């Protein structure tokens, strides 16, 4: 009788062990290691960044929607980028604030996968939007006589819709594949949100197929947009250099300088984390770089477009003037 009970107990333990190995119900996000003072300081700083990002990007969306001088394809795409920045930071910030104040926090498996999907989808869509914006500047500078006939409002809307739909469709395939992985052992994610690389590190499955799929899907969402941006700006530079007067060259290049700065910041952080991470890159450095493109890049984008653009400044001044009268 004792042997039978021991055998049944062993079978039950084995069943429970298999269940634990194949079904992780939640993950634990560590966030940033450090004392409580560091967490509170970081919480206050990121709260200011979050509020500034939401206000700045909403201001651009409102200005583009209401001001007639901003009813052009270029400003329409800038407003779409602002929508992406709001989605990106809002997807990450609330849970990160809780992680900072709680010195780490649990997140359900479904919640983690959902956060990853919206993060990845927004990033992919922004890559495509930046490529569309570079194409818009390419047509404006290299083919100015046909600009109004090519970049119509209908065509601009179609390009924006394709960017959003394609971005979230590609990442849906990534998300479904990752959600089907087996997670076992540790459920601790040493990060402040559910990202691709930390999730792969926790999986007990063979991740080669997943990595191959992600690489192939990144071709239309990251690498092709990068090539489009590179091609457009090479032609823009060549066209600008052919302008005889220095004033004309400066005026032509000023129309795309803000976009070029935004592209440089976005791709520098993105490639540093995912494409060419250095061997000496620690988890802390990786988190800081992730913090740059999830929090500070969405804040910087509206600042760059506002400070370097007279049309947006004029539209903002007119709106404030109307409110005060």
N, C-alpha and C positions, 0 to 999 in steps of 0.2 A: 504493500500500500504506500509505504514511504517512497519507494523508487518511482511509482507511478505519479505521485504528487510532485516529486522533484522533476520528472520528465515534463509534466504539464507546465510547471513553473518555468522551466528552461525554454519551452516552446513559446510561452507567453512573452518572456523577456526578449526572445529573438524577434518575435512579431513586433513588439514595441520598438525595438532597436531599428528594424527595417522601416517602420513608420517614421521614426525620428530622422532617419537618414534621407528619406525621400520627400518629406513634407515639412518644410520650414514655414511656419505660419507668420513669423514676423522677423524683422531685422532690427538691430540696434545700431543707431548712428552715433558715433563717438564725437563728431564735430571737431573742434579745436582743443587740443590738450593744453592745460595751463590752470592757473589759479582762478578763483572766483572774480578777482579784480580784473583780470584779462578778459574774462567772459562778459562782464558787465560793460567794460570799455568798448569791446567789439560790438556788443549788442547796441549800445547808444550810437556808435559810429554808423553801423549798418542801418539803424532806424532812420537816421538823417539821410543816408544815401537812398534808402527805399522811398521815403517821402519826396525827396528831390527828384528822383527818377519818375515817379508816378505823375507829379505835378508838371515837370518839364515836358514829358512825352504827351500828356493830355493837352497841354497848352498848344503843342504843335498840331495835334489832331484837330483841335477846335479852330485854330487859325486857318489851317488848310481848308477846313470845311466851310468856314464863314467868310473868309476874305477873297474877293474876286481876283486880286492880283496874284494869289497863290493857286488859282485853278489851272495849273499846268501839270503835265505828266511828271516832271521832276519833283514837285512838291507833293503830288499824290503818292509817289513811291516813298518819299521821306515819311509821310504819315503812316504808310503801311509798315515801314521799319519801326516806327514808334509803337505801333500796335504789337509788333513782335517783341520789342523790348519790355513792354508792360506785361505781356504773357510770360516771358522768360523769368523776370525777377519775381513776379507774383507766384509763380509755380514753386520757386525755391525759398523765398524769404520767410513766409509765416512759420513753416516747420523748422527752419534754421534758427529763428528767434527762440523757439521753444527748446531746441537742442542746446543752445547757448545758456539759457536760464536754468535748464534742468541738468546741465553737465552730461549731456547725452540723452537720447530718447528712443523709444521703440517706434517702429513703423510697420504696419501690416504688409504682408507680401503683396497683396493687391494694390495697396497704396503706394508702395515702392515702385512697382512696375508701371503704375499710372503716372507717377511723377517722372519716371524715366522717359515714358512715351511723349509727354508734353514738352519736356526739356529737349529731347532729341528732335522732335518734330519742329519746334520753334527754331532751333539752331539750323536745321536743314533748310527751312523756309527762308530764313534770313540770308543764308548763303546764296540762294537762288534770287532773292530780292536784290542783293548787292550786285549780282551779275546783270540783272535787268536794269538797274540804275546806271551801271557802267555802259550798257548798250544805249541807253537814253542819251547819255553825255556824248557817246561816240557819234550818234546820228546828228545831234545838235551842232557839234564842232566840225565833223568831217563831211556832213551833207546838210548844211543849214537850209538850203533852198527847198528841200523836200521834207524838212523836219515836221512841219505842221500836218502834212499829208500822210506821213508814216506813223508818227506817234499821236494818233487820235485818242480821244477819251475812251472810246470803245476798245481799241487795241491795248491801251494802257491797263484798262480793267481786266482784260483777258490775260495779260502777262502776269498781273498780280494774283489773279485767281489760280493760274497754272502753278505759280510759285508756292502758294499755300497748299493746294491740293496735292501736288507732287511731293512736297516736303513731308507732309503728314502721312501720305500713302507709303512712301519708301520706309519711313521709320516704323510704321505699323508692322511691316514684315520683320524688322529687327526685333521689335518688342514681343511679337508672338513667339519667335524663335527663342529669345532669352527666357520668356515665361515658361517654356517647356523644358528648360534645363533642370537637372536634379541638384538641389542644394542640401548639403549635409554638413555635419560637424559644426563649426563656428558660424554664428549668424551675425557677427559683429562687423560692421562696415566702418572702416577708419576714414570717414569722409563726412561732409555736412549735408550731402544729398545722395540720392540713388543714381549713381553714374555707371556707365558701361564697364569700365575696367574693374572697379571694386566688386561689381556683381559677378564678373567672370572669375575673379580670384576665389570667390566663395563656392563656386560650383564644383560638384564632384564629377560632372559629365566631361566628356572629351569636347573641348571648346574649339577645336580646329575648324569644324564645319561652320560654327557660329562666326568665328573671326573671318573666315573666307567669305561668308555671306555678307557680313558687315563691310568688308573691303570692297566687294563687288557693287554693293548698293551705294557706297560712298562715291563711286565714280560719277553717277549722274547728279548726286546731291552736293558734292564738295569739289572733286577734281575738275569736272567739266565747267562748273561756274568759275573756278579759279582760272582756267585757261581762257574763258570768255573775257574775264576782267583783264587778264594780261594782254590778250589780243587787242581789246578795245583801247587800252591805255597806251600801248605801243603806237597804234595808229593816231591817237589823240596827240601824243607828244610830237610825232612826225608832222602832223597837220599844223600844230601850233608853231613849230620851228619854221614852217614855210611862210608864216605871216610876216610881212616886211617890217611893220612898225613894232617897237617894243611895247607901246601902249596896247596895241591890238593883241599881242601875245599874252600880256599880263591879264587883260580882260577875259580872253578865251580860257586861259588856264584857271582863273579864279572861279569859274562856274563849276569846275569839277574838283577843286582842291579839297573842299570839305569832305566830299565822298571818298577821295583817295586816302585821307587821314583816317576816316572811319573804317575803311577796308583794311588798312595797314594794322590798326589796333585789333580788329576782330580776328584777322587771320594769324597774326603773330601769337595771340594767346591760344587760339584753337590748335594751331600746328604744334605749339610748344607742349601742349598736354597730350594730344592724341596721335599726331603723325610722327614727329621726331623728338620724343622725350629723351633727354640725355641720361647716360648711365648713372651719373652722380645725382640725378634729380630725386630728392627725398620726398616722402609723403607730404611733409610740411610745404615744400616748394610747390608741389602739385596742387595742394589745397589753395595756396595763395594765388596761383595762376588761374585756378577755377573760380576763385573769388573775383578776380579781375574781370572775366568775361560774363559772369552771372550777375554781378552787382555794379561794378564800376563802368564797364562799357555801356550798358543801358543808360547810365547817368551822363556819361561824356557825350554820347551821340547828339542829344538835343542841344547841349551847350555848344558843341562845334557848329552845328547847323544854325544856331541862333546868333552866335557872336560873329560868324563869318558870312552872314547873309543879310544884306540890306533889306530885301523884300520881307523877310520874316520879322525883322526889327520894325519895319514900317507898319506891317500888319498888326503887330503887338501894340505899338504906340497908338494906332488908330482905334483899336479895340478898347484900350484903357481910356483914351480920350472920350470915346462915346459913353463909357460907363460913368465918367466923372461929370459929364454935362447934364 
